[in-house]
Amino acid sequence: MIRRLLLAGAALAAFAVIACSDIVAPSRFGRYEWRLFVAFDSLGPREDSLTFHWPASSLPVKIWVENQYGMPGFVQHSIGLWKNAFLYGEYDAVIVTDSSTADVIVRTIIAPLKPSPSAGRLASALFPGCSGETDIDTVATRNQLRLPVHAYVYPKFDPTTNDLTQCFRITATHELGHTLGLFQHSGDTLDVMFSDPVAEQPSPRDIRTVETVYHFPVSLVPVRP
């Protein structure tokens, strides 16, 4: 009887070790390219790849959202989705009321001309009723990300006569993904980071990719003008 109890206890202990090891080492397979590729000519035509994620010292990321079309609520929903994608609290964000303190600014207008030659625009032909863009300004040094990051979520049709709730929700989640460091579009229609997404939340591939980004050496550090 004692021998059986000892064997049962050993089996439970082994199971606990295996279960804990599964949490410590999440899968990194099935991810897509996320890096920003930029050309530079200082040593002839060449291409560099840039990676960014918010450092722990920047958390929670401060996001200012234009109070139109219910956009603060959509962005708050998107923050929750992306925050839940991480196992160890690598990302967090809050909505702030003062745009001068913001790390990210979300506007509900058509994106204006790019702010500088070093700014790259990640444009998406999104859900039928909405469009979205996010500007990534790498400054002249190519190793800095100029803050605040500007994202745009805006309607193609009059939202007072068209129900754009799902459209805004998907587009806000997609653009927030860009501000997290997902600088490329996925090629899979099931991913929320697909260029024309229909997914309403990050897919397993989105999650595996953003987990990788936040445990990958960065080449961009956030700076203010």
BELFEN-V181403 format. One record per helix or strand. SS is the DSSP state (a for helix, b for strand). FROM is the first residue (numbers start at 0). LEN is the number of residues. If there is no record, write none. Layout:
BEGIN
ss:SS from:FROM len:LEN
ss:SS from:FROM len:LEN
END
This chain:
BEGIN
ss:a from:1 len:23
ss:b from:35 len:5
ss:b from:45 len:5
ss:a from:55 len:3
ss:b from:60 len:5
ss:a from:70 len:13
ss:b from:92 len:4
ss:a from:98 len:3
ss:b from:103 len:4
ss:b from:118 len:6
ss:b from:129 len:8
ss:b from:143 len:4
ss:b from:148 len:7
ss:a from:164 len:16
ss:b from:185 len:1
ss:b from:193 len:1
ss:a from:203 len:10
ss:b from:220 len:4
END
